[in-house]
Amino acid sequence: MAAALPHSPLAWGMWRLLPEDPKLTETKINAALDSGITLFDTADIYGVGPGGGFGAAETQLGRVLASTPALRRAMTIATKGGIVLGVPYDSSARYLVSACEASLRRLGIEQIDLYQIHRPDSLAHPAEVASAFEQLRRSGKIRAAGVSNYTAAQTRALQAHLPFSLASIQPEFSPLATAPLTDGTLDLAAECELAVLAWSPLAGGRLMVSDSADARAAAVAAALDSVAATHRVSRMVAALGWLMAHPTRPVPIIGSQNPDRIREAMTVLKLKLERKEWYTVLTAARGSPLP
Ligand SMILES: NC(=O)c1ccc[n+]([C@@H]2O[C@H](COP(=O)([O-])OP(=O)(O)OC[C@H]3O[C@@H](n4cnc5c(N)ncnc54)[C@H](OP(=O)(O)O)[C@@H]3O)[C@@H](O)[C@H]2O)c1
């Protein structure tokens, strides 16, 4: 049985969150909460860039939580560790525990709801990663644990050393990035009841570009537009609906910084794709007919 982590059907991600007036960030968080999104995904590495740096996105969220503490109760907060600038990965138990503690300090919270390994570290034995998760959970610093960008085999190996069930996996998954359908990721999620948190569900915005020079993106966008026209929704909603139609009910982590788009995303719950529509989009993504 999975260590269930109650979550909303969509999540809002903070990869693109840059240092800004905390009131602006709060507006985005409220747009998500008002529409029913309660799962928020960040990482210690988010915010690296102009005006930011390692930890900047967590610090930004921490500022919002400090100024409006009531938000914390409404939010399920997921973050990640294990990427180290210039290394680039460290999932040694010692590092993960210290990284998680640093995230807690930046966020200004007592417990992280979901702590995820951001990317697999080939030099860390899964038993060691498991011991870090176990230590963090026993001390109450995290409520649940998950992985990101792990293969199905890597996830299984980690699970084999854990005394509790992983709650989630976080693969890239969108109508343009369909590997999880066939590489065992979603099968493992179905087998172990893992929540599937789909990163870049709109392919980082590439699916939203009109007249894309990328022929495959243009073909997928056209297939989504056809679904959108039939159901009178936007291409964005059609893309999210396609993803969420999978029986493991993936949770798209939307990355928009636009409050109106954040609010619109949840209208996807009214959309139900026909089987044939779903396969038409997949065929466009493959670029060749299904056998
Ligand atoms: N685990 C990992 O390794 C990993 C990697 C990448 C991301 N993530 C997670 O996934 C989250 C989402 O990633 P993402 O930001 O790439 O997601 P995304 O939702 O695929 O892309 C968001 C981008 O699409 C644009 N967009 C959305 N709707 C649009 C529309 N209708 N028309 C034009 N542009 C539109 C947004 O612009 P606007 O802001 O203007 O709306 C934004 O630039 C991240 O925040 C992070 O939490 C995880």
The ligand as a Tripos MOL2 file, in Angstrom:
@<TRIPOS>MOLECULE
LIG
   48    52     1     0     0
SMALL
NO_CHARGES

@<TRIPOS>ATOM
      1 N1         11.2770   17.2000  -11.4430 N.am      1 LIG1
      2 C1         11.8530   17.8780  -12.4110 C.2       1 LIG1
      3 O1         12.9790   17.6000  -12.8450 O.2       1 LIG1
      4 C2         11.1180   19.0290  -12.9970 C.ar      1 LIG1
      5 C3         11.5780   19.6610  -14.1600 C.ar      1 LIG1
      6 C4         10.8340   20.7160  -14.6630 C.ar      1 LIG1
      7 C5          9.6750   21.1300  -14.0180 C.ar      1 LIG1
      8 N2          9.2710   20.5040  -12.8770 N.ar      1 LIG1
      9 C6          8.0280   20.8950  -12.1690 C.3       1 LIG1
     10 O2          6.9950   21.0610  -13.1120 O.3       1 LIG1
     11 C7          6.4620   22.3620  -12.9670 C.3       1 LIG1
     12 C8          5.8990   22.8370  -14.2610 C.3       1 LIG1
     13 O3          6.9090   22.9040  -15.2640 O.3       1 LIG1
     14 P1          6.7340   23.9200  -16.4610 P.3       1 LIG1
     15 O4          6.7020   25.3020  -15.9500 O.co2     1 LIG1
     16 O5          7.7220   23.5700  -17.5070 O.co2     1 LIG1
     17 O6          5.2270   23.5110  -16.9040 O.3       1 LIG1
     18 P2          4.2970   23.7870  -18.1260 P.3       1 LIG1
     19 O7          2.9600   24.0480  -17.5320 O.co2     1 LIG1
     20 O8          4.4780   22.7010  -19.1170 O.co2     1 LIG1
     21 O9          4.8490   25.1270  -18.8150 O.3       1 LIG1
     22 C9          4.6480   26.3800  -18.2640 C.3       1 LIG1
     23 C10         5.0050   27.4170  -19.3270 C.3       1 LIG1
     24 O10         3.9870   27.3630  -20.3240 O.3       1 LIG1
     25 C11         3.4840   28.6630  -20.5170 C.3       1 LIG1
     26 N3          2.0580   28.5880  -20.8220 N.ar      1 LIG1
     27 C12         1.1110   27.9550  -20.1140 C.ar      1 LIG1
     28 N4         -0.1030   28.1230  -20.7030 N.ar      1 LIG1
     29 C13         0.1070   28.8660  -21.7770 C.ar      1 LIG1
     30 C14        -0.7490   29.3600  -22.7890 C.ar      1 LIG1
     31 N5         -2.0540   29.1010  -22.7810 N.pl3     1 LIG1
     32 N6         -0.2020   30.0860  -23.7870 N.ar      1 LIG1
     33 C15         1.1190   30.3510  -23.7900 C.ar      1 LIG1
     34 N7          1.9970   29.9140  -22.8400 N.ar      1 LIG1
     35 C16         1.4820   29.1660  -21.8570 C.ar      1 LIG1
     36 C17         3.6860   29.3870  -19.2120 C.3       1 LIG1
     37 O11         3.7120   30.7790  -19.4330 O.3       1 LIG1
     38 P3          2.8930   31.7600  -18.4330 P.3       1 LIG1
     39 O12         3.6220   31.7560  -17.1540 O.co2     1 LIG1
     40 O13         2.9680   33.0610  -19.1650 O.co2     1 LIG1
     41 O14         1.4920   31.2460  -18.3370 O.co2     1 LIG1
     42 C18         5.0140   28.8190  -18.7620 C.3       1 LIG1
     43 O15         6.0860   29.5340  -19.3640 O.3       1 LIG1
     44 C19         7.6170   23.1770  -12.4140 C.3       1 LIG1
     45 O16         7.2080   24.3820  -11.8020 O.3       1 LIG1
     46 C20         8.1890   22.2150  -11.4360 C.3       1 LIG1
     47 O17         7.4180   22.2120  -10.2460 O.3       1 LIG1
     48 C21         9.9490   19.4580  -12.3600 C.ar      1 LIG1
@<TRIPOS>BOND
     1     1     2 1
     2     2     3 2
     3     2     4 1
     4     4     5 ar
     5     4    48 ar
     6     5     6 ar
     7     6     7 ar
     8     7     8 ar
     9     8     9 1
    10     8    48 ar
    11     9    10 1
    12     9    46 1
    13    10    11 1
    14    11    12 1
    15    11    44 1
    16    12    13 1
    17    13    14 1
    18    14    15 2
    19    14    16 1
    20    14    17 1
    21    17    18 1
    22    18    19 2
    23    18    20 1
    24    18    21 1
    25    21    22 1
    26    22    23 1
    27    23    24 1
    28    23    42 1
    29    24    25 1
    30    25    26 1
    31    25    36 1
    32    26    27 ar
    33    26    35 ar
    34    27    28 ar
    35    28    29 ar
    36    29    30 ar
    37    29    35 ar
    38    30    31 1
    39    30    32 ar
    40    32    33 ar
    41    33    34 ar
    42    34    35 ar
    43    36    37 1
    44    36    42 1
    45    37    38 1
    46    38    39 2
    47    38    40 1
    48    38    41 1
    49    42    43 1
    50    44    45 1
    51    44    46 1
    52    46    47 1
@<TRIPOS>SUBSTRUCTURE
     1 LIG1         1 GROUP 0 **** ****
